[in-house]
Amino acid sequence: MSFAPLKRKILAKVSPTGQEAQEEKRFALGLAATLQKIGGVKVSFVGSAARDTGLRGDNDIDIFVQYPASLEKEFIVKKTFEFTRKNIKANWIIRYAEHPYLQARIGNFKVEIIPCFVAEPHGGIKSAVDRSPLHMDYLQRRLTPQQREDVRVLKQLLKNNGIYGAELSVRGFSGLVCEYLMLNYRSFENLVKEAAKWKPPVRIDIEGDSEKPFSEPFVLVDAIDRNRNAGAVVSETNLNRFIALCTALAAKPSEKFFFFKPKAISKSEILKRWEKRATSIALVEMKAPDLVEDISLPQLKRTEESIFRNLTLSGFPPMGSTSFEANGKSFLLFEFHHEKRPTLRKIIGPPAWNGKAVAEFLKGKKPLRGPYVEGERVVVEETEENASIFQALEKIKKTPVDAGVASNYLKPIRQALVRRNQQVFEAPCLGELQRYFFKREPWW
């Protein structure tokens, strides 16, 4: 197979223009020169823009201010913040990773100023962000001009298929992982061909000097820290989606893999799709907490998973669920085979040979059938209230701690609106409902 003509078409659409790239670098280097005046620091412009691997319109500028490791985090954060605010005029806001950093929109650029410590490859670090300048040095020396273009092609492929980005809301392939993959496989074409053969777990070690075992399904040993998995965030689902995507792309290269746009589907069409499924659905709609997405979305996902387990244990096992943020609100969507649980419930007890446990199990029970022995277990069958999923969710709203709701969602869920069935389609999240009910990989 030959990807050359296809890559040329893609690069023409996704590569920054020469003027765009020059303006971004000129602006970034100007910021770096200003920050260098702090004194006693090393300032690095890092990331895809610095390495010529970014996509058109990204306009993200990351500047790392490196201090001697002998200093304290509180000191370097305070010094960087004070100098930046005094010497670079912008509406700076504080963001948080392992420690605070500054972010601002300046003209067309989103700028981040990150204080960190000087570190050595494979050495100890005081902060996770200390690795970024090391990544910059390593990749800048090794990536060829052709590979930098191939990184752009790979990023567009991943972005178009929803698996680009290390955010916990995505759990996909980061820009760093893209560059490591291109360095390891030498070209986009070879990466696609080899990835189509992957069978998880996948382990890649560019330097070949790591003996550390990792438990994740996708392992890409960090070339500047042999004890770290740079691909740890990639989920099992997204790894397998990438393998299937490469398999399809290798079989029949096409622009559709890079620029697929789902057609808009009306509310009535989405409603008809749900009606054909003949299921019951519940949408929990609540105010989104005032948090950055890296905190709010993982907590929302954890809340979804906890409520899923709680509903299952209560006799309402969902057949599917999802969680998302839209229009300043947080949503939990659950789909069920039936709105109400069966009135008859089979309860499996302890082993028949454990008399003490059996006596405790049967205490207070008035079974409709049983107790009887099935295999080694004592079993009873009881009737219970024919409650609905909506009653179960209202109970969770009143006692969210018992249901395992994440801390920042305890207050919002108590005040949440629970929409049921047709009411769900009146919520301000039509795009997410479309994605749920018409879920399909774009290459199939």
N, C-alpha and C positions, 0 to 999 in steps of 0.2 A: 504494500500500500504506500501511497505517497501523499503526504499532507501539505506539500509545498504550496500548491495553488490555493488550497483552503486557508492555510495560515496567512498568506498574503492578504486575502480578503478580510480576515478577522483583524489582523494588525492595522489595516487601513481604517478600521472603525473604532478600535479600542486604544490605540497608542496615543499618548499626548502629542499635540502638535509641537514642532520645534520651538515655537514662541512660548507656548505654555510651559514646557520643560525648563527653558532658560529663565523665564520670569520666576518660576517656583524656586529654582536653585539660587538665583541671585537674591531673592528675598530671604530665603533660609540662611544663606551664608552671611547676609547682613545682620540677621538676628544673632547668629553664632558669634560674629565679631563683637557685637555689643556685649553679649554675656561673658565673653572672654575677659572683659575688663573687671570682672569680679575679683580676679587675681587668685593665683594658686590653684586654678581649676583647669581641666581639660574639657573643651566643649565639642560635642560631636553631633553632626546632622546625620540622622540615621533613618532607616526605613526604606520603603519601596521607592519613594521619590528620590532619595539620595543614591539608590543603586540602579535607577532607571528600569524599574520593574513594575511601576504603578500603572493603573488604568486611567484613561482620559477622564478628567473631571473629578478625580479623587481629592486632589488639593490638600492632602494632610501633611503637615510638617511637624516632625518630632525632633526636638532638640534636647539632648542629654547633657547635663552639667555634672561632670565627674569630680568628686572631691577625694582627698586622701582617706583611706579606710580607717585611719586613726581617729577621725572625727565621729561625732554622734549624729544620728538621723535628725533629731530635733534641731540641731544647729544648722545642718546643710539645708533643711527645708526652710527654716526661717530666713537664712541669708539669701537663698535663691528667690524666695517670694518678695522680700523687701527690695532687692536690686531690680528684679523684673518689673515690679509695679512702678518703681521710680523712673526707670529708664526706657521702658517699652510701653507706650500708652495704648491701653486697650481695656476692654471690659473683662478683666480676668476673673474666672470662677475657679473654685477649688474642686478638684476631683480626687477620688481616692482609689488607689490600688493597694499595694502593700504599705505605702505611705503616701501622703498628699502630693499632688502635682498641680500645675496651673494649666488652664485651657482657655482659649479665646478665639473668637472669629475676627480676623484682621483682613479686611478686604475680601478677596475670594478664598482666603486660606483659613483652614482650621489648624491652629497652632497649639502644640503642647510643649511645655517646658518641664522637664522631669529631672529633679536632683537625684544623683546616685553616687556610688563609690567606684573608684578605680579597682578593677579586678584583673586576675590573670586566668587564662584558659585552664580548665580542670582544677582551679584553685577554689578556696573557700570564698563565699560571697556574703555580704551583709544584707543584701536586698535582692529580690528576684530580678528587678530591673537593671541590675549591674551587668547582666549578660548582654543587653542590647548593643552597646558599643563593640563588644567582642564579636557578636554576630556580624556587625557591620564590617569590621576589619577582615574577618574570615571570608565572607562572601564577596566582598568588593575585590579581593585579590584573585578570586578563583572563577567567578562567572564570566563567560565569554559574551561578547555582544550578541551572538546568536542565541545563547541560552537566556539572556535577559529578555529577548523578544519572546522566546518560548514560554517563559514564566508568565508573561502577559496573556498569552493564548490559554495557558492552563487556568489562570485566575478567572478569565472570562467563562471558560467551561464550567468551573465550579460555581461561580456566581450565578450563572444562568440556571443552574440546577439546584440552587439553594443549599449548597454544602461548602460555601466559602466563608471562612471566618472562625476564629477561636472563641467567640463569645459563647457563654453557656446557653444562650437562647438558640444557638445554631449547632454548636459542637462539631464543627467542620474543620477544614484544612486552613490553617493560618497562612499568611503571606510568607512567613519564615519557612514553614513546611513546604510550600510550593517551590521555594528557591532551593532548599535542600534536595527535594525530589529531582529537580532539573539537574542539579550538580551530580547527583548519584547516577541518573539514567542518561545523562549527556544531551538528550533532545526530547522534545515533546512527543515525537513519533515513537521513540523507543519506550518512553514512559507508558504511553497508552498500550503498546503491545505487551509490555511486561506486566502491567497492572491487571490486564485482562486475564492473566494466568494466576494472579494471587489467590491463595486460599488461607483465610485467617486461621491462626494469628499470623500477622505479617511483621517481620523484623528487618529493619534496614540500619546498617551501621557504616556510614561513609568512611570513617577513619579505621574501622575494624579493630578497635582496641578496647571495647567494652565487654566485660564479663558479667555485668550485673543483670540478673533476671528481672524482667518486667511482667506485670500481669495483664496489661491492657491488650485489646485485640490488635491495635496498631502501634507498633514501636518504631520510632525513628530516633535513634540515639543522637543526642545533641553533640555536634562536632566540637563544641568548645567546653562541654561538660559531660563526660562519658557516663556519669551517674544519673543523667536526666533524660527522660523520654520527651522529646520536643513534640511528639504527636499524641501525648496522653489524652488530650481533650477530645480527640476524634471518637465519636460514638461508634458502636458496633454497626448500627443501622447505616450511618453515613459512610463507613468503610465499605460495606457491602453495596451500597448504592453507587459508590465510585467504581467498584469492580464491574458491576453490571453496566454502568455507563461507558466505561472503556471498552468492554466487550462489544457493545452495540456500535460505538464509534469506530472501532477497528474494522468491524464487518462492513460498515457502510458510512464512510465519512460524509458529513453534511453540515451546512451552516445551522440547521435546526437545533443542533446540540448546543450551539453558542448563543443563539438569539431567539429562542422559543418564547413566544408571548401567548399566555392563555387567553382565550377569547372571553370577553365579558359575558357573564351569565346573569340574567334578570332574577329578581326575587321570586317571581312566579315559577321560573324553571327550577330554582333551588328547592322551592316548596314542593313541587311535583316530584323531584328526586327523593325527598324525604318521605313523602306519602307512599311512593312505591316501595320503600324499605319497610313500611308498616311497623315502625318502632316508636317508642316514646323518648322524648328528649327533654332535657332540663338545662337551662342556661343560668348560671349564677353570675350576676352583673354587679360589680362593686367599684367604688372609687379606687383608683390606683394610688398606692402610697407614694409619697414624694421621695423617691430613691432613684439612683442611677440604675440602668437596665441590668448591669452586671450583678446587682444585688436583688432587685425586684423580681426579675424573670426566673432565676433559680428558686427563689422562695415561692413564687406562684406555681412553678412546676412541682415543688415538693408538696405544696398544699393540694394540688390536683391528685398526686399519687396517694397521699394520706387519706383523702376523702374517698378515693377509688377503693382502697382497702377497707375503709370503714363501711362503705355501702355493701361491699361484697360480704363482709362478716355479718351484716344486718339482714342478709337475704336478698339484696338487690344488686347482684353482680352486673356492672356495666359491660356492654359489649364493645364500647369504645369511649375514648375521652380525649380532650385536648385543652390547652390553656393558652391565653394570648392577651396582649394589650392592644387596645385600639381606641382612638379618640379620647385619650385621657382616662380610660377605664380599664379595669382588669376583668377577664372573663374566664369562667370554667364551664366547659360544655361536656355533658354526659349523655350517652345514648344507651337505651335499654331495650331488651326484647319485649318486656311487659311493663306496664305502669304499676301494677300491683304484684306483690309476691304471692305465691301459693299459700292457701290457708293451712295446708298440711305440711309439716316439716319433720324430716327424719334426723334424729339426733344420735350420733355415734358416741358411745361412752367408753369407759375404760375396759381393759381386758377382763374377761369373765373370771379368771383365776385370782384377781385381786379383790377379795371380798370387801375390804375396808373402803377401797375407792368406789366400788359398785354401790355400796350402801350410801355413800356421800352423794354420788351421782343421782341416785333415785329419790333422794330426800325431797319432798314437796312436789314431786312430779305426779301428774294424773294423765298418763298416756292414753291416747285413743286406741293405740295398739302397742303391745309389749308390756313389760320388757321381754326381749328375746335375744338369743345369741346368734350373731352372724360372724362366721370366722372365729376370731378370738374375742370379739368385742360384744358388749351389751348394747342393745339398740332400743330406743323408744321412738314412737311417732306421736307428735302432739299437734293440736290445732292452735293457731294463734291469729291475732287480729290481721285482717286482710289489708294491711297498711299500704300506702303508695310511696313511690320514690320521692314525691314532693314533700310528704310528711317527714320522711327520713332526712331530707335536706334542711327542712325547717328546724328539726331537732339539732342538726349539726350547727346551724347558725346560732342557736342558743348556747351550745356547749362546744365551741370550736377547739378549745384546748384538748378536750377528750378525743377529738377527731384527728388531732395531730396537725392542725393548721399552723403554718409558719408564723412567727412572732409579729412580723409587720403586716400580716393580713388578719389578725385577730379582730381588730376594730372594724375594718372594712367589711368583713364577712358578716358580722353581727347586723350591719345595716344594709346588707346586700338585697337586691331584688332577684327573686327566683322566677324566671320566665319558664312557661311550660308549653311544649308542643307548638302550636301555631304562633303563640306569642313570641317565641324565640326569633322569628323572622322580622319582628319589629325592632329588634335591637340594632344599635349603630355599629354593626360588625359584619356587614354583608360579605366582604371579601374573605374573611376567615371562614364563614359558613360555606362559601363556595369551595374553598380549599378542602374543607372537611368532607363535604358530600360528593365532590367530584374529584376526590384524591386519585391521582394517577401520575406515574413518572412520565415526563414529557417525551422520552425516547421510545415508549411503547405504544 
